[in-house]
Structure formats: C-alpha cells, structure tokens
Amino acid sequence: MLLDDGTPVPFDASAFDAGGLRLLRPGQRVRIETEGEGDGLRITLVTLQTF
C-alpha cells in the first residue's frame, strides 16, 4: 500500500486475514488509521473511498 505521497505502508498476511484489505483493487483509494510506531505499527481502520 502506498500513501498519496508515495510513502510505502508495509503490512503482512495477517492484515489481509483481519479485514477489508483483501478486497482492494490496484489503484483503489482508501483512508487508513494507524496505531503504534515502527515494528508495532498497526492499521486499525480501512475505509474505501468512493468519490
């Protein structure tokens, strides 16, 4: 996953298992909320953008 500024947001298979990331299409825009830092960074909310 890349932010609008090109910054990568890495995640592993457990992120797909936990929710909606498996439904994303290439180029799909999303809003994400995160928690923690470094190796403890977690995606806590994914909202698909439909505008």
C-alpha positions in Angstrom: 0.0 0.0 0.0 1.3 3.5 -0.9 0.3 6.8 0.6 -0.6 9.7 -1.8 3.0 11.0 -1.4 4.4 7.6 -2.4 5.4 6.5 1.1 5.0 2.7 1.4 2.9 1.3 4.3 4.1 -2.3 4.7 1.7 -5.0 6.1 1.8 -8.8 6.2 -0.7 -11.6 5.6 -2.4 -11.1 9.0 -3.6 -7.7 7.8 -5.5 -9.4 4.9 -6.9 -12.0 7.3 -8.2 -9.3 9.7 -10.4 -7.4 7.2 -11.0 -5.5 4.1 -7.5 -5.2 2.6 -8.2 -8.3 0.6 -10.9 -6.5 -1.2 -8.7 -3.7 -2.6 -8.1 -3.3 -6.3 -4.9 -1.9 -7.8 -5.2 1.9 -7.6 -8.1 1.8 -5.1 -8.0 4.8 -2.8 -8.5 4.2 0.9 -8.4 6.1 4.1 -6.4 4.4 6.8 -5.9 5.0 10.5 -2.9 3.5 12.2 -1.7 2.9 15.8 1.8 2.5 17.2 5.2 3.0 15.6 8.0 1.0 13.9 7.5 -2.7 14.1 4.4 -2.2 16.3 2.6 -0.1 13.7 -0.9 -1.5 13.1 -3.6 -0.5 10.6 -6.7 0.0 12.8 -9.3 1.2 10.2 -9.6 1.0 6.4 -12.3 3.0 4.7 -12.8 2.6 0.9 -13.0 5.9 -0.9 -15.8 6.1 -3.4 -15.7 9.7 -4.6 
